[in-house]
Amino acid sequence: MAGRDQLVETADIALTRVQDGRPAKSFIAIGLRGVGKTVVLNKVQQIADDQGYQSAYIEAHDEMQLAQAVAIALRPVLLRLDRTAGVKDHIQHALGALRGFASAFRLTYGDFNFGVEAPKGTADSGDLAVDLPDLLLAVGQAAASRKTAVALIVDELQYLAERELSALIMGIHRVNQRQLPLILFGAGLPQLRGKMGESKSYVERLFDFPTVDALGASDARRAIVEPALSEGVTFDEDALVEIFRVTQGYPYFLQEWGHVIWLRARKSPVDLETVIAAYHDAMRRLDESFFRVRLDRMTPTEKKYMRALADLGPGPHRSGDIAKRYGAQVTSVAPIRAGLISKGMVYSPAHGDTAFTVPLFDDFMRREIPQLDGDFRAPLPGI
């Protein structure tokens, strides 16, 4: 959590305000792969649980249906509320709404027969933009009746279809208008900010969109030094400088380098020689666990496009320049670019610009495919 203190404090305050029945603005964390967005969301869930919330966590992916994911995530929340003492009316209504919602969207995964009737006309139309807000309102009312609160946490939000994202935003808006104790925190790749803005004009009244980026030198130092110091191990200054240089402060890279260096080090303080000796093992681990799994999802034409982009450097770069390096017209490669955006491999930071969503991916592509004019259908080196 080095360098994420402000986000943690913001989440803590928002959760406290919602639990006290006050309006609060939550956040959608935006950043590249490997910067620690998921770690932040896990911390938010921990804070919520510590405050007595009922929390539900969803990790979106490109084959996920939001209706099913929300229903499955909220089912145990409502069942836990139903087991507590007190008036049952709002709980039974919410369970019925969830049953009707599951029926309307023909959800077959999970048992949504709670022994209660589904209230007709509530979350049962089959229109997500109508039913999801109804369901979230019912859940918020159920939580309020138990004098508790619900935290819905959704990672990888960029994978939601436009209609799903719109319905989710509408639902949170309705909950906020009623000041019900339900709050959403989320995270996603950089294209999410524009996608949410296009979905609903009022989205910035509901959420802040903090950028989760690489760590600065001082926070990167903390990420390496403090865990080691708890084990009685220190680092030479020039060793820390080199770690920051090769990782550029990206948290996942710091984690991998720290792991390899720890295994190699034989004495404290850890010196520059140990860091340099760890280079090949650290890069191999990153290639195998972080980079290559993403490359394997691409078609040959997508690999060629990514290699052309890599030739131009980290980015962002103009679409015309990438197409020229690829060897085709912009209109010809536009569908390839769209497919890569859909897969979360690149994004458009501004109109006509393209950049990698994975830090240092340009270096990896040049290592894996040394020549742009190579055979992209052939097995890649090392696979």
TAZIMO-V363282 format. One record per residue. RES is the residue in three letters. SS is DSSP state (H for helix, E for strand, L for the rest). PHI is phi in degrees with one decimal (NA if undefined). D_LAST is the distance of its C-alpha to the last C-alpha in Angstrom with 2 decimals. Layout:
# TAZIMO-V363282
res->{RES	RES}
ss->{SS	SS}
phi->{PHI	PHI}
d_last->{D_LAST	D_LAST}
This chain:
# TAZIMO-V363282
res->{MET	ALA	GLY	ARG	ASP	GLN	LEU	VAL	GLU	THR	ALA	ASP	ILE	ALA	LEU	THR	ARG	VAL	GLN	ASP	GLY	ARG	PRO	ALA	LYS	SER	PHE	ILE	ALA	ILE	GLY	LEU	ARG	GLY	VAL	GLY	LYS	THR	VAL	VAL	LEU	ASN	LYS	VAL	GLN	GLN	ILE	ALA	ASP	ASP	GLN	GLY	TYR	GLN	SER	ALA	TYR	ILE	GLU	ALA	HIS	ASP	GLU	MET	GLN	LEU	ALA	GLN	ALA	VAL	ALA	ILE	ALA	LEU	ARG	PRO	VAL	LEU	LEU	ARG	LEU	ASP	ARG	THR	ALA	GLY	VAL	LYS	ASP	HIS	ILE	GLN	HIS	ALA	LEU	GLY	ALA	LEU	ARG	GLY	PHE	ALA	SER	ALA	PHE	ARG	LEU	THR	TYR	GLY	ASP	PHE	ASN	PHE	GLY	VAL	GLU	ALA	PRO	LYS	GLY	THR	ALA	ASP	SER	GLY	ASP	LEU	ALA	VAL	ASP	LEU	PRO	ASP	LEU	LEU	LEU	ALA	VAL	GLY	GLN	ALA	ALA	ALA	SER	ARG	LYS	THR	ALA	VAL	ALA	LEU	ILE	VAL	ASP	GLU	LEU	GLN	TYR	LEU	ALA	GLU	ARG	GLU	LEU	SER	ALA	LEU	ILE	MET	GLY	ILE	HIS	ARG	VAL	ASN	GLN	ARG	GLN	LEU	PRO	LEU	ILE	LEU	PHE	GLY	ALA	GLY	LEU	PRO	GLN	LEU	ARG	GLY	LYS	MET	GLY	GLU	SER	LYS	SER	TYR	VAL	GLU	ARG	LEU	PHE	ASP	PHE	PRO	THR	VAL	ASP	ALA	LEU	GLY	ALA	SER	ASP	ALA	ARG	ARG	ALA	ILE	VAL	GLU	PRO	ALA	LEU	SER	GLU	GLY	VAL	THR	PHE	ASP	GLU	ASP	ALA	LEU	VAL	GLU	ILE	PHE	ARG	VAL	THR	GLN	GLY	TYR	PRO	TYR	PHE	LEU	GLN	GLU	TRP	GLY	HIS	VAL	ILE	TRP	LEU	ARG	ALA	ARG	LYS	SER	PRO	VAL	ASP	LEU	GLU	THR	VAL	ILE	ALA	ALA	TYR	HIS	ASP	ALA	MET	ARG	ARG	LEU	ASP	GLU	SER	PHE	PHE	ARG	VAL	ARG	LEU	ASP	ARG	MET	THR	PRO	THR	GLU	LYS	LYS	TYR	MET	ARG	ALA	LEU	ALA	ASP	LEU	GLY	PRO	GLY	PRO	HIS	ARG	SER	GLY	ASP	ILE	ALA	LYS	ARG	TYR	GLY	ALA	GLN	VAL	THR	SER	VAL	ALA	PRO	ILE	ARG	ALA	GLY	LEU	ILE	SER	LYS	GLY	MET	VAL	TYR	SER	PRO	ALA	HIS	GLY	ASP	THR	ALA	PHE	THR	VAL	PRO	LEU	PHE	ASP	ASP	PHE	MET	ARG	ARG	GLU	ILE	PRO	GLN	LEU	ASP	GLY	ASP	PHE	ARG	ALA	PRO	LEU	PRO	GLY	ILE}
ss->{L	L	L	L	H	H	H	H	H	H	H	H	H	H	H	H	H	H	H	L	L	L	L	L	L	E	E	E	E	E	L	L	E	L	L	L	H	H	H	H	H	H	H	H	H	H	H	H	H	H	L	L	L	E	E	E	E	E	E	L	L	L	L	L	L	H	H	H	H	H	H	H	H	H	H	H	H	H	H	H	H	H	L	L	L	L	L	L	H	H	H	H	H	H	H	H	H	H	H	H	H	H	H	H	L	L	L	L	L	L	L	L	L	L	L	L	L	L	L	L	L	L	L	L	L	L	L	H	H	H	H	H	H	H	H	H	H	H	H	H	H	H	H	H	H	L	L	L	L	E	E	E	E	E	E	L	H	H	H	L	L	H	H	H	H	H	H	H	H	H	H	H	H	H	H	H	H	L	L	L	L	E	E	E	E	E	E	E	L	L	H	H	H	H	H	H	H	H	H	L	L	L	H	H	H	H	E	E	L	L	E	L	L	L	L	L	H	H	H	H	H	H	H	H	H	H	H	H	H	L	L	L	L	L	E	L	H	H	H	H	H	H	H	H	H	H	H	L	L	L	H	H	H	H	H	H	H	H	H	H	H	H	H	H	L	L	L	L	L	E	L	H	H	H	H	H	H	L	H	H	H	H	H	H	H	H	H	H	H	H	H	H	H	H	H	L	L	L	L	H	H	H	H	H	H	H	H	H	H	H	H	L	L	L	E	E	E	E	H	H	H	H	H	H	H	H	L	L	L	H	H	H	H	H	H	H	H	H	H	H	H	H	L	L	L	E	E	L	L	L	L	L	E	E	E	E	L	E	L	L	H	H	H	H	H	H	H	H	L	L	L	L	L	L	L	L	L	L	L	L	L	L	L}
phi->{NA	-56.4	82.0	-113.1	-59.5	-65.2	-64.3	-62.4	-64.2	-60.0	-63.9	-59.9	-65.5	-61.5	-62.7	-64.8	-64.1	-62.0	-64.8	-86.5	79.4	-109.1	-66.2	-148.8	-105.0	-93.3	-137.8	-115.3	-75.6	-116.6	-178.9	-72.0	-65.7	79.6	-97.1	99.4	-61.4	-65.2	-60.6	-61.7	-64.7	-62.3	-66.5	-60.6	-63.2	-62.5	-62.1	-60.5	-61.9	-64.4	-85.6	91.4	-71.2	-95.9	-111.3	-135.4	-115.5	-127.1	-109.1	-72.9	-149.5	-71.8	-110.3	-81.2	-102.0	-61.5	-56.5	-68.0	-62.1	-66.8	-61.0	-66.0	-70.0	-84.4	-55.1	-64.9	-61.0	-69.3	-65.5	-66.2	-64.8	-68.4	-81.5	-84.1	-74.9	129.5	-63.8	-97.3	-52.4	-68.0	-66.3	-62.3	-63.2	-66.7	-62.7	-65.1	-63.1	-67.0	-63.3	-64.6	-61.7	-62.7	-69.1	-62.8	-102.7	52.6	-81.7	-104.6	-90.3	102.0	-95.8	-110.6	-92.8	-96.3	76.0	-127.4	-78.2	-78.8	-66.4	-64.0	89.6	-118.4	57.2	-131.2	-83.1	87.6	-102.4	-59.4	-65.8	-94.9	-77.4	-65.1	-58.7	-59.2	-65.2	-64.9	-62.2	-63.1	-66.7	-61.6	-66.5	-63.5	-63.9	-61.5	-66.3	-100.3	54.0	-133.8	-146.5	-121.6	-112.6	-102.0	-120.4	-125.6	-96.6	58.5	-60.7	-63.8	-79.5	-69.4	-66.0	-57.6	-67.4	-69.0	-62.1	-62.0	-63.7	-64.6	-63.1	-60.2	-63.1	-66.1	-61.4	-63.7	-61.7	-63.1	-61.2	-88.7	52.9	-88.1	-81.5	-140.4	-136.6	-112.5	-118.9	-148.5	-155.1	-172.6	-73.8	-56.7	-67.3	-65.4	-56.9	-68.2	-62.4	-71.7	-63.9	-71.6	-71.4	-143.3	-69.5	-92.3	-62.0	-73.1	-80.1	-95.9	-135.1	-92.4	-126.0	-66.9	-86.9	-99.4	-122.2	-59.3	-80.3	-71.6	-58.6	-69.6	-71.3	-61.5	-61.0	-59.0	-61.3	-89.7	-73.5	-65.2	-62.9	-68.3	-62.7	-65.0	-104.4	79.3	-114.9	-120.3	-125.4	-67.0	-60.5	-67.9	-68.2	-66.0	-61.1	-68.7	-60.0	-65.5	-63.2	-78.8	-95.5	55.2	81.5	-76.0	-56.3	-63.9	-67.0	-59.6	-63.0	-66.0	-64.1	-60.8	-63.0	-66.8	-62.7	-61.7	-69.5	-84.6	-65.2	-114.4	-154.9	-117.5	-76.4	-71.0	-105.7	-60.6	-58.7	-66.1	-63.9	-63.8	-65.5	-83.1	-55.2	-66.0	-65.8	-65.1	-67.0	-62.6	-62.9	-64.7	-59.2	-79.7	-98.8	-120.7	-85.9	-66.1	-62.7	-80.7	-63.0	-65.2	-81.7	-93.9	-78.9	-56.5	-68.8	-67.3	-61.7	-64.5	-62.5	-64.3	-69.8	-65.0	-63.3	-62.4	-61.1	-88.9	104.3	-58.4	96.0	-74.6	-134.7	-69.0	-58.6	-65.1	-67.1	-67.2	-62.0	-62.7	-67.8	-68.7	97.3	-152.0	-74.8	-56.7	-64.3	-73.2	-94.7	-56.8	-63.8	-65.2	-59.7	-61.7	-64.5	-69.7	-64.8	-61.0	-80.2	77.9	-92.7	-134.9	-145.6	-113.0	-68.8	-155.9	-56.8	85.3	-104.4	-138.4	-145.3	-70.1	-87.9	-108.7	-59.0	61.8	-70.6	-64.4	-61.9	-61.9	-60.9	-69.7	-71.2	-76.4	-126.5	-59.8	-117.4	-63.3	-92.2	-74.8	-86.0	-80.5	-88.3	-76.6	-57.8	-78.2	-55.7	86.1	-100.4}
d_last->{33.64	34.46	35.67	36.04	39.65	41.13	38.95	39.81	43.48	43.42	41.96	44.51	47.39	46.34	45.94	49.34	51.05	49.81	50.95	54.33	54.67	54.21	52.09	48.80	46.04	42.54	39.32	36.04	33.63	31.64	28.64	25.06	22.12	22.30	25.99	27.31	28.88	28.09	29.55	32.66	33.03	32.74	35.48	37.58	37.38	38.45	41.39	42.36	42.35	44.38	46.90	47.37	45.38	43.83	40.25	37.64	33.99	31.82	28.20	27.86	24.86	24.58	25.80	28.56	32.24	34.32	37.35	35.67	33.92	37.26	39.23	37.02	37.02	40.81	41.81	41.72	43.35	46.32	46.59	46.84	49.52	51.34	51.68	53.59	57.36	59.21	60.03	57.56	58.33	55.50	52.96	54.04	53.91	50.35	49.25	50.99	49.36	45.91	46.91	48.08	44.94	42.74	44.99	45.04	41.26	40.99	38.81	38.19	35.98	38.37	42.11	44.17	47.49	49.25	52.70	53.85	54.69	52.61	54.96	55.40	54.44	52.11	48.34	48.69	48.84	45.21	45.00	42.50	44.38	47.49	46.20	43.74	46.46	48.91	46.60	45.91	49.67	50.43	47.97	49.43	52.94	52.02	50.68	53.82	56.01	54.42	54.74	51.01	48.15	44.72	41.62	38.99	35.70	33.00	29.58	27.35	30.51	29.01	27.64	31.24	32.80	35.77	38.33	36.79	36.79	40.33	41.55	40.17	41.85	45.06	45.04	44.76	47.45	49.79	49.25	50.01	53.14	54.44	53.42	51.83	49.75	46.26	43.76	40.26	37.69	34.35	31.36	29.05	27.29	29.61	30.28	32.01	35.10	36.04	35.13	37.51	40.17	40.14	40.38	43.55	45.78	46.92	43.52	44.25	47.30	45.16	42.22	41.37	37.96	37.11	34.10	31.79	30.32	28.99	31.48	34.05	34.44	36.99	35.11	31.82	33.98	35.34	31.93	31.17	34.71	36.34	34.03	34.06	37.80	38.39	37.07	39.28	36.61	37.04	35.14	36.50	37.03	34.88	31.95	32.32	32.58	29.30	27.47	28.89	27.97	24.23	23.96	26.56	27.96	25.33	25.87	22.33	21.42	24.69	23.87	20.57	22.29	25.31	23.45	21.87	25.21	27.16	25.36	25.87	29.43	32.22	35.22	36.72	36.85	33.15	33.22	31.37	30.08	28.21	26.63	25.52	24.14	22.00	20.26	17.01	16.62	17.53	15.16	12.17	13.50	14.08	10.69	9.21	12.43	13.94	12.20	8.69	10.39	12.79	10.75	9.36	13.12	13.97	15.16	14.76	18.17	17.45	14.51	17.05	19.70	17.81	17.07	20.77	21.80	19.80	21.67	24.86	24.06	24.00	26.57	28.36	28.84	31.07	29.73	31.51	29.82	26.33	27.42	28.87	25.73	23.80	26.55	28.29	31.18	30.95	32.07	29.30	26.45	28.38	26.91	23.33	24.48	26.24	23.21	21.22	24.32	24.51	20.98	21.98	19.67	22.66	26.39	29.63	31.70	34.50	35.39	33.35	30.98	27.27	25.26	21.98	22.40	19.79	21.23	19.68	17.07	18.36	17.37	13.77	13.63	15.25	12.85	9.71	11.90	14.71	16.89	18.17	19.17	15.82	14.59	13.08	12.75	10.34	6.54	5.67	5.63	3.82	0.00}
